[in-house]
Amino acid sequence: MLKWLLVLAVIAGVYYFFIKKKPLKTSAKSAAKEPSSDMVACVVCGTYCSLGDALIKERQYYCSKECMEAM
Ligand SMILES: [Zn+2]
């Protein structure tokens, strides 16, 4: 009887380990997405765009190529 309980405990432990591991991976993915969702203002027209889409030149943010060339 004790042997079966040990086997069940090991199975439950392995199962719990894999279930616990999955949410950690998804949270790491969502955390990696967060920096790109930061909004920055264009120095030329003031339009807010996400950091991932913004163009960066000389430490200043531009919403588009047109704004970058207009500066
Ligand atoms: Zn702009």
N, CA, C, O and the ligand as a Tripos MOL2 file, in Angstrom:
@<TRIPOS>MOLECULE
protein
  285   283    72     0     0
PROTEIN
NO_CHARGES

@<TRIPOS>ATOM
      1 N           0.8350   -1.2170    0.0000 N.3       1 MET1
      2 CA          0.0000    0.0000    0.0000 C.3       1 MET1
      3 C           0.8710    1.2700    0.0000 C.2       1 MET1
      4 O           0.6080    2.2200   -0.7380 O.2       1 MET1
      5 N           1.8970    1.2600    0.8330 N.am      2 LEU2
      6 CA          2.8000    2.4110    0.9280 C.3       2 LEU2
      7 C           3.5510    2.6220   -0.3880 C.2       2 LEU2
      8 O           3.8600    3.7480   -0.7780 O.2       2 LEU2
      9 N           3.8310    1.5100   -1.0500 N.am      3 LYS3
     10 CA          4.5190    1.5570   -2.3320 C.3       3 LYS3
     11 C           3.6650    2.2950   -3.3770 C.2       3 LYS3
     12 O           4.1820    3.0990   -4.1540 O.2       3 LYS3
     13 N           2.3630    2.0160   -3.3870 N.am      4 TRP4
     14 CA          1.4420    2.6500   -4.3320 C.3       4 TRP4
     15 C           1.3090    4.1370   -4.0510 C.2       4 TRP4
     16 O           1.2010    4.9520   -4.9670 O.2       4 TRP4
     17 N           1.3170    4.4720   -2.7720 N.am      5 LEU5
     18 CA          1.2350    5.8840   -2.3940 C.3       5 LEU5
     19 C           2.4780    6.6470   -2.8720 C.2       5 LEU5
     20 O           2.3970    7.7970   -3.3030 O.2       5 LEU5
     21 N           3.6180    5.9750   -2.7830 N.am      6 LEU6
     22 CA          4.8730    6.5810   -3.2390 C.3       6 LEU6
     23 C           4.8580    6.7930   -4.7510 C.2       6 LEU6
     24 O           5.2880    7.8300   -5.2560 O.2       6 LEU6
     25 N           4.3490    5.7770   -5.4620 N.am      7 VAL7
     26 CA          4.2480    5.8610   -6.9270 C.3       7 VAL7
     27 C           3.3040    6.9990   -7.3140 C.2       7 VAL7
     28 O           3.5990    7.7810   -8.2180 O.2       7 VAL7
     29 N           2.1820    7.0810   -6.6310 N.am      8 LEU8
     30 CA          1.2090    8.1480   -6.8870 C.3       8 LEU8
     31 C           1.8190    9.5230   -6.5970 C.2       8 LEU8
     32 O           1.5860   10.4850   -7.3280 O.2       8 LEU8
     33 N           2.5970    9.5950   -5.5280 N.am      9 ALA9
     34 CA          3.2410   10.8560   -5.1430 C.3       9 ALA9
     35 C           4.2430   11.2970   -6.2030 C.2       9 ALA9
     36 O           4.3460   12.4830   -6.5180 O.2       9 ALA9
     37 N           4.9840   10.3280   -6.7520 N.am     10 VAL10
     38 CA          5.9700   10.6340   -7.7990 C.3      10 VAL10
     39 C           5.2570   11.0970   -9.0680 C.2      10 VAL10
     40 O           5.6750   12.0660   -9.7020 O.2      10 VAL10
     41 N           4.1770   10.4010   -9.4370 N.am     11 ILE11
     42 CA          3.3990   10.7730  -10.6360 C.3      11 ILE11
     43 C           2.7980   12.1690  -10.4580 C.2      11 ILE11
     44 O           2.8480   13.0000  -11.3640 O.2      11 ILE11
     45 N           2.2350   12.4080   -9.2880 N.am     12 ALA12
     46 CA          1.6420   13.7180   -8.9920 C.3      12 ALA12
     47 C           2.7090   14.8080   -9.0040 C.2      12 ALA12
     48 O           2.4740   15.9240   -9.4660 O.2      12 ALA12
     49 N           3.8800   14.4630   -8.4890 N.am     13 GLY13
     50 CA          4.9860   15.4220   -8.4580 C.3      13 GLY13
     51 C           5.4500   15.8000   -9.8490 C.2      13 GLY13
     52 O           5.6770   16.9740  -10.1400 O.2      13 GLY13
     53 N           5.5920   14.7980  -10.7110 N.am     14 VAL14
     54 CA          6.0190   15.0260  -12.1010 C.3      14 VAL14
     55 C           4.9470   15.8250  -12.8420 C.2      14 VAL14
     56 O           5.2530   16.7600  -13.5830 O.2      14 VAL14
     57 N           3.6860   15.4420  -12.6290 N.am     15 TYR15
     58 CA          2.5500   16.1070  -13.2740 C.3      15 TYR15
     59 C           2.4910   17.5810  -12.8530 C.2      15 TYR15
     60 O           2.2970   18.4710  -13.6820 O.2      15 TYR15
     61 N           2.6600   17.8140  -11.5620 N.am     16 TYR16
     62 CA          2.6220   19.1720  -11.0120 C.3      16 TYR16
     63 C           3.7890   19.9950  -11.5650 C.2      16 TYR16
     64 O           3.6570   21.1870  -11.8430 O.2      16 TYR16
     65 N           4.9380   19.3220  -11.7170 N.am     17 PHE17
     66 CA          6.1390   19.9940  -12.2060 C.3      17 PHE17
     67 C           5.9370   20.5100  -13.6330 C.2      17 PHE17
     68 O           6.3220   21.6310  -13.9640 O.2      17 PHE17
     69 N           5.3190   19.6620  -14.4720 N.am     18 PHE18
     70 CA          5.1030   20.0580  -15.8660 C.3      18 PHE18
     71 C           4.0060   21.1050  -16.0090 C.2      18 PHE18
     72 O           4.0850   21.9970  -16.8530 O.2      18 PHE18
     73 N           2.9730   20.9810  -15.1630 N.am     19 ILE19
     74 CA          1.8780   21.9660  -15.1980 C.3      19 ILE19
     75 C           2.3710   23.3140  -14.7020 C.2      19 ILE19
     76 O           1.9950   24.3600  -15.2320 O.2      19 ILE19
     77 N           3.2100   23.2800  -13.6870 N.am     20 LYS20
     78 CA          3.7370   24.5210  -13.1030 C.3      20 LYS20
     79 C           4.7000   25.2080  -14.0700 C.2      20 LYS20
     80 O           4.8260   26.4320  -14.0630 O.2      20 LYS20
     81 N           5.3670   24.4250  -14.8880 N.am     21 LYS21
     82 CA          6.3670   24.9630  -15.8060 C.3      21 LYS21
     83 C           5.7260   25.7460  -16.9560 C.2      21 LYS21
     84 O           6.2710   26.7500  -17.4170 O.2      21 LYS21
     85 N           4.5510   25.2670  -17.4150 N.am     22 LYS22
     86 CA          3.8950   25.8910  -18.5730 C.3      22 LYS22
     87 C           3.5210   27.3660  -18.3640 C.2      22 LYS22
     88 O           3.8410   28.1940  -19.2170 O.2      22 LYS22
     89 N           2.8400   27.7240  -17.2350 N.am     23 PRO23
     90 CA          2.4800   29.1380  -17.0620 C.3      23 PRO23
     91 C           3.6940   30.0510  -16.9840 C.2      23 PRO23
     92 O           3.6180   31.2210  -17.3560 O.2      23 PRO23
     93 N           4.8170   29.5200  -16.5020 N.am     24 LEU24
     94 CA          6.0420   30.3160  -16.4280 C.3      24 LEU24
     95 C           6.5260   30.7100  -17.8230 C.2      24 LEU24
     96 O           7.0100   31.8220  -18.0340 O.2      24 LEU24
     97 N           6.3860   29.7760  -18.7760 N.am     25 LYS25
     98 CA          6.7940   30.0510  -20.1480 C.3      25 LYS25
     99 C           5.9140   31.1190  -20.7980 C.2      25 LYS25
    100 O           6.4080   32.0010  -21.5010 O.2      25 LYS25
    101 N           4.6060   31.0280  -20.5550 N.am     26 THR26
    102 CA          3.6820   31.9830  -21.1590 C.3      26 THR26
    103 C           3.8590   33.3690  -20.5430 C.2      26 THR26
    104 O           3.7260   34.3830  -21.2290 O.2      26 THR26
    105 N           4.1620   33.4040  -19.2360 N.am     27 SER27
    106 CA          4.3480   34.6990  -18.5820 C.3      27 SER27
    107 C           5.6450   35.3530  -19.0530 C.2      27 SER27
    108 O           5.7490   36.5780  -19.1180 O.2      27 SER27
    109 N           6.6120   34.5360  -19.3740 N.am     28 ALA28
    110 CA          7.8730   35.0550  -19.8930 C.3      28 ALA28
    111 C           7.6650   35.6480  -21.2770 C.2      28 ALA28
    112 O           8.2900   36.6440  -21.6420 O.2      28 ALA28
    113 N           6.7650   35.0110  -22.0510 N.am     29 LYS29
    114 CA          6.4610   35.5110  -23.3910 C.3      29 LYS29
    115 C           5.7350   36.8570  -23.3300 C.2      29 LYS29
    116 O           6.0470   37.7760  -24.0870 O.2      29 LYS29
    117 N           4.7560   36.9600  -22.4110 N.am     30 SER30
    118 CA          3.9840   38.1930  -22.2900 C.3      30 SER30
    119 C           4.8650   39.3070  -21.7250 C.2      30 SER30
    120 O           4.6680   40.4810  -22.0410 O.2      30 SER30
    121 N           5.8290   38.9380  -20.8940 N.am     31 ALA31
    122 CA          6.7440   39.9340  -20.3300 C.3      31 ALA31
    123 C           7.6670   40.4670  -21.4130 C.2      31 ALA31
    124 O           8.0550   41.6350  -21.3940 O.2      31 ALA31
    125 N           8.0120   39.6060  -22.3520 N.am     32 ALA32
    126 CA          8.8700   40.0200  -23.4490 C.3      32 ALA32
    127 C           8.1290   40.9440  -24.4050 C.2      32 ALA32
    128 O           8.7380   41.7630  -25.0930 O.2      32 ALA32
    129 N           6.7960   40.8020  -24.4400 N.am     33 LYS33
    130 CA          5.9970   41.6370  -25.3360 C.3      33 LYS33
    131 C           5.8130   43.0470  -24.7750 C.2      33 LYS33
    132 O           5.5940   43.9930  -25.5320 O.2      33 LYS33
    133 N           5.9020   43.1890  -23.4550 N.am     34 GLU34
    134 CA          5.6200   44.4670  -22.8010 C.3      34 GLU34
    135 C           6.4620   45.6580  -23.2740 C.2      34 GLU34
    136 O           5.9030   46.7350  -23.4800 O.2      34 GLU34
    137 N           7.7740   45.5140  -23.4540 N.am     35 PRO35
    138 CA          8.5500   46.6880  -23.8730 C.3      35 PRO35
    139 C           8.0880   47.2900  -25.1930 C.2      35 PRO35
    140 O           8.1390   48.5080  -25.3630 O.2      35 PRO35
    141 N           7.6330   46.4500  -26.1410 N.am     36 SER36
    142 CA          7.2000   46.9520  -27.4410 C.3      36 SER36
    143 C           5.8630   47.6960  -27.3500 C.2      36 SER36
    144 O           5.5170   48.4610  -28.2500 O.2      36 SER36
    145 N           5.1050   47.4710  -26.2540 N.am     37 SER37
    146 CA          3.8130   48.1410  -26.1020 C.3      37 SER37
    147 C           3.9620   49.5280  -25.4670 C.2      37 SER37
    148 O           2.9730   50.2410  -25.2990 O.2      37 SER37
    149 N           5.1860   49.9090  -25.1160 N.am     38 ASP38
    150 CA          5.4290   51.2360  -24.5460 C.3      38 ASP38
    151 C           5.2150   52.2970  -25.6200 C.2      38 ASP38
    152 O           5.6530   52.1410  -26.7600 O.2      38 ASP38
    153 N           4.5350   53.3770  -25.2380 N.am     39 MET39
    154 CA          4.2370   54.4170  -26.2030 C.3      39 MET39
    155 C           5.2580   55.5420  -26.1180 C.2      39 MET39
    156 O           5.6350   55.9780  -25.0300 O.2      39 MET39
    157 N           5.6930   55.9970  -27.2710 N.am     40 VAL40
    158 CA          6.6350   57.1170  -27.3330 C.3      40 VAL40
    159 C           6.0560   58.1870  -28.2600 C.2      40 VAL40
    160 O           5.3500   57.8700  -29.2170 O.2      40 VAL40
    161 N           6.3590   59.4540  -27.9700 N.am     41 ALA41
    162 CA          5.8430   60.5580  -28.7660 C.3      41 ALA41
    163 C           6.8410   60.9410  -29.8470 C.2      41 ALA41
    164 O           8.0480   61.0030  -29.6130 O.2      41 ALA41
    165 N           6.3120   61.1930  -31.0260 N.am     42 CYS42
    166 CA          7.1400   61.6530  -32.1390 C.3      42 CYS42
    167 C           7.5870   63.0870  -31.8520 C.2      42 CYS42
    168 O           6.7600   63.9130  -31.4650 O.2      42 CYS42
    169 N           8.8580   63.4000  -32.0300 N.am     43 VAL43
    170 CA          9.3890   64.7310  -31.7170 C.3      43 VAL43
    171 C           8.9350   65.7750  -32.7430 C.2      43 VAL43
    172 O           9.0070   66.9730  -32.4680 O.2      43 VAL43
    173 N           8.4750   65.3470  -33.9080 N.am     44 VAL44
    174 CA          8.0640   66.2800  -34.9640 C.3      44 VAL44
    175 C           6.5780   66.6160  -34.8360 C.2      44 VAL44
    176 O           6.2250   67.7870  -34.7020 O.2      44 VAL44
    177 N           5.7020   65.6060  -34.8750 N.am     45 CYS45
    178 CA          4.2630   65.8620  -34.8810 C.3      45 CYS45
    179 C           3.5760   65.4930  -33.5680 C.2      45 CYS45
    180 O           2.3960   65.7940  -33.3940 O.2      45 CYS45
    181 N           4.2790   64.8530  -32.6500 N.am     46 GLY46
    182 CA          3.7020   64.5250  -31.3500 C.3      46 GLY46
    183 C           2.8150   63.2980  -31.3400 C.2      46 GLY46
    184 O           2.1830   63.0070  -30.3250 O.2      46 GLY46
    185 N           2.7530   62.5830  -32.4270 N.am     47 THR47
    186 CA          1.9340   61.3720  -32.5000 C.3      47 THR47
    187 C           2.5620   60.2640  -31.6570 C.2      47 THR47
    188 O           3.7640   60.0050  -31.7180 O.2      47 THR47
    189 N           1.6960   59.6170  -30.8640 N.am     48 TYR48
    190 CA          2.1880   58.5020  -30.0510 C.3      48 TYR48
    191 C           2.1560   57.2100  -30.8510 C.2      48 TYR48
    192 O           1.1470   56.8680  -31.4680 O.2      48 TYR48
    193 N           3.2600   56.5080  -30.8300 N.am     49 CYS49
    194 CA          3.3120   55.1950  -31.4620 C.3      49 CYS49
    195 C           4.0930   54.2520  -30.5500 C.2      49 CYS49
    196 O           4.8400   54.6840  -29.6720 O.2      49 CYS49
    197 N           3.9000   52.9580  -30.7800 N.am     50 SER50
    198 CA          4.5800   51.9820  -29.9300 C.3      50 SER50
    199 C           6.0860   52.0090  -30.1780 C.2      50 SER50
    200 O           6.5500   52.2910  -31.2830 O.2      50 SER50
    201 N           6.8120   51.7160  -29.1430 N.am     51 LEU51
    202 CA          8.2730   51.7440  -29.2140 C.3      51 LEU51
    203 C           8.8070   50.8200  -30.3040 C.2      51 LEU51
    204 O           9.8340   51.0970  -30.9230 O.2      51 LEU51
    205 N           8.0850   49.7090  -30.5300 N.am     52 GLY52
    206 CA          8.5010   48.7540  -31.5610 C.3      52 GLY52
    207 C           8.3710   49.3190  -32.9690 C.2      52 GLY52
    208 O           9.1440   48.9650  -33.8590 O.2      52 GLY52
    209 N           7.3750   50.2120  -33.1720 N.am     53 ASP53
    210 CA          7.1360   50.7800  -34.4980 C.3      53 ASP53
    211 C           7.8700   52.1040  -34.7100 C.2      53 ASP53
    212 O           8.0440   52.5420  -35.8460 O.2      53 ASP53
    213 N           8.2960   52.7340  -33.6280 N.am     54 ALA54
    214 CA          8.9190   54.0510  -33.7270 C.3      54 ALA54
    215 C          10.3010   53.9720  -34.3580 C.2      54 ALA54
    216 O          11.0130   52.9790  -34.2040 O.2      54 ALA54
    217 N          10.6580   55.0020  -35.0500 N.am     55 LEU55
    218 CA         11.9970   55.1050  -35.6350 C.3      55 LEU55
    219 C          12.8470   55.9310  -34.6740 C.2      55 LEU55
    220 O          12.4200   56.9860  -34.2050 O.2      55 LEU55
    221 N          14.0320   55.4520  -34.3910 N.am     56 ILE56
    222 CA         14.9000   56.1300  -33.4240 C.3      56 ILE56
    223 C          16.1300   56.6690  -34.1380 C.2      56 ILE56
    224 O          16.8540   55.9340  -34.8090 O.2      56 ILE56
    225 N          16.3500   57.9840  -33.9760 N.am     57 LYS57
    226 CA         17.5150   58.6200  -34.5740 C.3      57 LYS57
    227 C          18.0390   59.6480  -33.5840 C.2      57 LYS57
    228 O          17.2930   60.5100  -33.1200 O.2      57 LYS57
    229 N          19.3020   59.5560  -33.2650 N.am     58 GLU58
    230 CA         19.9560   60.4550  -32.3150 C.3      58 GLU58
    231 C          19.1600   60.5760  -31.0180 C.2      58 GLU58
    232 O          18.9170   61.6740  -30.5180 O.2      58 GLU58
    233 N          18.7560   59.4090  -30.4810 N.am     59 ARG59
    234 CA         18.0230   59.2730  -29.2160 C.3      59 ARG59
    235 C          16.6570   59.9560  -29.2320 C.2      59 ARG59
    236 O          16.0840   60.2060  -28.1710 O.2      59 ARG59
    237 N          16.1270   60.2610  -30.4160 N.am     60 GLN60
    238 CA         14.8060   60.8590  -30.5030 C.3      60 GLN60
    239 C          13.9120   59.9550  -31.3260 C.2      60 GLN60
    240 O          14.3630   59.2570  -32.2350 O.2      60 GLN60
    241 N          12.6150   59.9850  -30.9790 N.am     61 TYR61
    242 CA         11.6600   59.0790  -31.6180 C.3      61 TYR61
    243 C          10.8770   59.7790  -32.7220 C.2      61 TYR61
    244 O          10.4730   60.9360  -32.5980 O.2      61 TYR61
    245 N          10.6820   59.0420  -33.7930 N.am     62 TYR62
    246 CA          9.9010   59.5490  -34.9230 C.3      62 TYR62
    247 C           8.8260   58.5270  -35.2810 C.2      62 TYR62
    248 O           9.0690   57.3210  -35.2370 O.2      62 TYR62
    249 N           7.6280   59.0180  -35.6390 N.am     63 CYS63
    250 CA          6.5270   58.1090  -35.9250 C.3      63 CYS63
    251 C           6.6640   57.4980  -37.3150 C.2      63 CYS63
    252 O           6.2180   56.3750  -37.5540 O.2      63 CYS63
    253 N           7.2830   58.2410  -38.2300 N.am     64 SER64
    254 CA          7.4160   57.7480  -39.6000 C.3      64 SER64
    255 C           8.6950   58.2870  -40.2440 C.2      64 SER64
    256 O           9.3720   59.1560  -39.6940 O.2      64 SER64
    257 N           8.9970   57.7580  -41.3970 N.am     65 LYS65
    258 CA         10.1790   58.2000  -42.1540 C.3      65 LYS65
    259 C          10.0490   59.6710  -42.5730 C.2      65 LYS65
    260 O          11.0280   60.4150  -42.6160 O.2      65 LYS65
    261 N           8.7940   60.0640  -42.8810 N.am     66 GLU66
    262 CA          8.5310   61.4450  -43.3090 C.3      66 GLU66
    263 C           8.9210   62.4320  -42.2100 C.2      66 GLU66
    264 O           9.5450   63.4610  -42.4700 O.2      66 GLU66
    265 N           8.5330   62.0890  -40.9520 N.am     67 CYS67
    266 CA          8.8620   62.9500  -39.8170 C.3      67 CYS67
    267 C          10.3740   62.9910  -39.5800 C.2      67 CYS67
    268 O          10.9370   64.0300  -39.2370 O.2      67 CYS67
    269 N          11.0120   61.8420  -39.7690 N.am     68 MET68
    270 CA         12.4490   61.7630  -39.5600 C.3      68 MET68
    271 C          13.1940   62.6430  -40.5640 C.2      68 MET68
    272 O          14.1860   63.2870  -40.2220 O.2      68 MET68
    273 N          12.7070   62.6620  -41.8040 N.am     69 GLU69
    274 CA         13.3480   63.4650  -42.8420 C.3      69 GLU69
    275 C          13.0160   64.9540  -42.7060 C.2      69 GLU69
    276 O          13.7850   65.8150  -43.1320 O.2      69 GLU69
    277 N          11.8520   65.2390  -42.1020 N.am     70 ALA70
    278 CA         11.4100   66.6350  -41.9370 C.3      70 ALA70
    279 C          12.2330   67.3390  -40.8670 C.2      70 ALA70
    280 O          12.3100   68.5680  -40.8600 O.2      70 ALA70
    281 N          12.8520   66.5750  -39.9580 N.am     71 MET71
    282 CA         13.5960   67.1590  -38.8500 C.3      71 MET71
    283 C          14.9240   67.7120  -39.3330 C.2      71 MET71
    284 O          15.6960   68.2480  -38.5370 O.2      71 MET71
    285 ZN          5.6090   62.2710  -36.5030 Zn       72 ZN72
@<TRIPOS>BOND
     1     1     2 1
     2     2     3 1
     3     3     4 2
     4     3     5 am
     5     5     6 1
     6     6     7 1
     7     7     8 2
     8     7     9 am
     9     9    10 1
    10    10    11 1
    11    11    12 2
    12    11    13 am
    13    13    14 1
    14    14    15 1
    15    15    16 2
    16    15    17 am
    17    17    18 1
    18    18    19 1
    19    19    20 2
    20    19    21 am
    21    21    22 1
    22    22    23 1
    23    23    24 2
    24    23    25 am
    25    25    26 1
    26    26    27 1
    27    27    28 2
    28    27    29 am
    29    29    30 1
    30    30    31 1
    31    31    32 2
    32    31    33 am
    33    33    34 1
    34    34    35 1
    35    35    36 2
    36    35    37 am
    37    37    38 1
    38    38    39 1
    39    39    40 2
    40    39    41 am
    41    41    42 1
    42    42    43 1
    43    43    44 2
    44    43    45 am
    45    45    46 1
    46    46    47 1
    47    47    48 2
    48    47    49 am
    49    49    50 1
    50    50    51 1
    51    51    52 2
    52    51    53 am
    53    53    54 1
    54    54    55 1
    55    55    56 2
    56    55    57 am
    57    57    58 1
    58    58    59 1
    59    59    60 2
    60    59    61 am
    61    61    62 1
    62    62    63 1
    63    63    64 2
    64    63    65 am
    65    65    66 1
    66    66    67 1
    67    67    68 2
    68    67    69 am
    69    69    70 1
    70    70    71 1
    71    71    72 2
    72    71    73 am
    73    73    74 1
    74    74    75 1
    75    75    76 2
    76    75    77 am
    77    77    78 1
    78    78    79 1
    79    79    80 2
    80    79    81 am
    81    81    82 1
    82    82    83 1
    83    83    84 2
    84    83    85 am
    85    85    86 1
    86    86    87 1
    87    87    88 2
    88    87    89 am
    89    89    90 1
    90    90    91 1
    91    91    92 2
    92    91    93 am
    93    93    94 1
    94    94    95 1
    95    95    96 2
    96    95    97 am
    97    97    98 1
    98    98    99 1
    99    99   100 2
   100    99   101 am
   101   101   102 1
   102   102   103 1
   103   103   104 2
   104   103   105 am
   105   105   106 1
   106   106   107 1
   107   107   108 2
   108   107   109 am
   109   109   110 1
   110   110   111 1
   111   111   112 2
   112   111   113 am
   113   113   114 1
   114   114   115 1
   115   115   116 2
   116   115   117 am
   117   117   118 1
   118   118   119 1
   119   119   120 2
   120   119   121 am
   121   121   122 1
   122   122   123 1
   123   123   124 2
   124   123   125 am
   125   125   126 1
   126   126   127 1
   127   127   128 2
   128   127   129 am
   129   129   130 1
   130   130   131 1
   131   131   132 2
   132   131   133 am
   133   133   134 1
   134   134   135 1
   135   135   136 2
   136   135   137 am
   137   137   138 1
   138   138   139 1
   139   139   140 2
   140   139   141 am
   141   141   142 1
   142   142   143 1
   143   143   144 2
   144   143   145 am
   145   145   146 1
   146   146   147 1
   147   147   148 2
   148   147   149 am
   149   149   150 1
   150   150   151 1
   151   151   152 2
   152   151   153 am
   153   153   154 1
   154   154   155 1
   155   155   156 2
   156   155   157 am
   157   157   158 1
   158   158   159 1
   159   159   160 2
   160   159   161 am
   161   161   162 1
   162   162   163 1
   163   163   164 2
   164   163   165 am
   165   165   166 1
   166   166   167 1
   167   167   168 2
   168   167   169 am
   169   169   170 1
   170   170   171 1
   171   171   172 2
   172   171   173 am
   173   173   174 1
   174   174   175 1
   175   175   176 2
   176   175   177 am
   177   177   178 1
   178   178   179 1
   179   179   180 2
   180   179   181 am
   181   181   182 1
   182   182   183 1
   183   183   184 2
   184   183   185 am
   185   185   186 1
   186   186   187 1
   187   187   188 2
   188   187   189 am
   189   189   190 1
   190   190   191 1
   191   191   192 2
   192   191   193 am
   193   193   194 1
   194   194   195 1
   195   195   196 2
   196   195   197 am
   197   197   198 1
   198   198   199 1
   199   199   200 2
   200   199   201 am
   201   201   202 1
   202   202   203 1
   203   203   204 2
   204   203   205 am
   205   205   206 1
   206   206   207 1
   207   207   208 2
   208   207   209 am
   209   209   210 1
   210   210   211 1
   211   211   212 2
   212   211   213 am
   213   213   214 1
   214   214   215 1
   215   215   216 2
   216   215   217 am
   217   217   218 1
   218   218   219 1
   219   219   220 2
   220   219   221 am
   221   221   222 1
   222   222   223 1
   223   223   224 2
   224   223   225 am
   225   225   226 1
   226   226   227 1
   227   227   228 2
   228   227   229 am
   229   229   230 1
   230   230   231 1
   231   231   232 2
   232   231   233 am
   233   233   234 1
   234   234   235 1
   235   235   236 2
   236   235   237 am
   237   237   238 1
   238   238   239 1
   239   239   240 2
   240   239   241 am
   241   241   242 1
   242   242   243 1
   243   243   244 2
   244   243   245 am
   245   245   246 1
   246   246   247 1
   247   247   248 2
   248   247   249 am
   249   249   250 1
   250   250   251 1
   251   251   252 2
   252   251   253 am
   253   253   254 1
   254   254   255 1
   255   255   256 2
   256   255   257 am
   257   257   258 1
   258   258   259 1
   259   259   260 2
   260   259   261 am
   261   261   262 1
   262   262   263 1
   263   263   264 2
   264   263   265 am
   265   265   266 1
   266   266   267 1
   267   267   268 2
   268   267   269 am
   269   269   270 1
   270   270   271 1
   271   271   272 2
   272   271   273 am
   273   273   274 1
   274   274   275 1
   275   275   276 2
   276   275   277 am
   277   277   278 1
   278   278   279 1
   279   279   280 2
   280   279   281 am
   281   281   282 1
   282   282   283 1
   283   283   284 2
@<TRIPOS>SUBSTRUCTURE
     1 MET1         2 RESIDUE 1 A MET
     2 LEU2         6 RESIDUE 1 A LEU
     3 LYS3        10 RESIDUE 1 A LYS
     4 TRP4        14 RESIDUE 1 A TRP
     5 LEU5        18 RESIDUE 1 A LEU
     6 LEU6        22 RESIDUE 1 A LEU
     7 VAL7        26 RESIDUE 1 A VAL
     8 LEU8        30 RESIDUE 1 A LEU
     9 ALA9        34 RESIDUE 1 A ALA
    10 VAL10       38 RESIDUE 1 A VAL
    11 ILE11       42 RESIDUE 1 A ILE
    12 ALA12       46 RESIDUE 1 A ALA
    13 GLY13       50 RESIDUE 1 A GLY
    14 VAL14       54 RESIDUE 1 A VAL
    15 TYR15       58 RESIDUE 1 A TYR
    16 TYR16       62 RESIDUE 1 A TYR
    17 PHE17       66 RESIDUE 1 A PHE
    18 PHE18       70 RESIDUE 1 A PHE
    19 ILE19       74 RESIDUE 1 A ILE
    20 LYS20       78 RESIDUE 1 A LYS
    21 LYS21       82 RESIDUE 1 A LYS
    22 LYS22       86 RESIDUE 1 A LYS
    23 PRO23       90 RESIDUE 1 A PRO
    24 LEU24       94 RESIDUE 1 A LEU
    25 LYS25       98 RESIDUE 1 A LYS
    26 THR26      102 RESIDUE 1 A THR
    27 SER27      106 RESIDUE 1 A SER
    28 ALA28      110 RESIDUE 1 A ALA
    29 LYS29      114 RESIDUE 1 A LYS
    30 SER30      118 RESIDUE 1 A SER
    31 ALA31      122 RESIDUE 1 A ALA
    32 ALA32      126 RESIDUE 1 A ALA
    33 LYS33      130 RESIDUE 1 A LYS
    34 GLU34      134 RESIDUE 1 A GLU
    35 PRO35      138 RESIDUE 1 A PRO
    36 SER36      142 RESIDUE 1 A SER
    37 SER37      146 RESIDUE 1 A SER
    38 ASP38      150 RESIDUE 1 A ASP
    39 MET39      154 RESIDUE 1 A MET
    40 VAL40      158 RESIDUE 1 A VAL
    41 ALA41      162 RESIDUE 1 A ALA
    42 CYS42      166 RESIDUE 1 A CYS
    43 VAL43      170 RESIDUE 1 A VAL
    44 VAL44      174 RESIDUE 1 A VAL
    45 CYS45      178 RESIDUE 1 A CYS
    46 GLY46      182 RESIDUE 1 A GLY
    47 THR47      186 RESIDUE 1 A THR
    48 TYR48      190 RESIDUE 1 A TYR
    49 CYS49      194 RESIDUE 1 A CYS
    50 SER50      198 RESIDUE 1 A SER
    51 LEU51      202 RESIDUE 1 A LEU
    52 GLY52      206 RESIDUE 1 A GLY
    53 ASP53      210 RESIDUE 1 A ASP
    54 ALA54      214 RESIDUE 1 A ALA
    55 LEU55      218 RESIDUE 1 A LEU
    56 ILE56      222 RESIDUE 1 A ILE
    57 LYS57      226 RESIDUE 1 A LYS
    58 GLU58      230 RESIDUE 1 A GLU
    59 ARG59      234 RESIDUE 1 A ARG
    60 GLN60      238 RESIDUE 1 A GLN
    61 TYR61      242 RESIDUE 1 A TYR
    62 TYR62      246 RESIDUE 1 A TYR
    63 CYS63      250 RESIDUE 1 A CYS
    64 SER64      254 RESIDUE 1 A SER
    65 LYS65      258 RESIDUE 1 A LYS
    66 GLU66      262 RESIDUE 1 A GLU
    67 CYS67      266 RESIDUE 1 A CYS
    68 MET68      270 RESIDUE 1 A MET
    69 GLU69      274 RESIDUE 1 A GLU
    70 ALA70      278 RESIDUE 1 A ALA
    71 MET71      282 RESIDUE 1 A MET
    72 ZN72       285 GROUP 0 **** ****
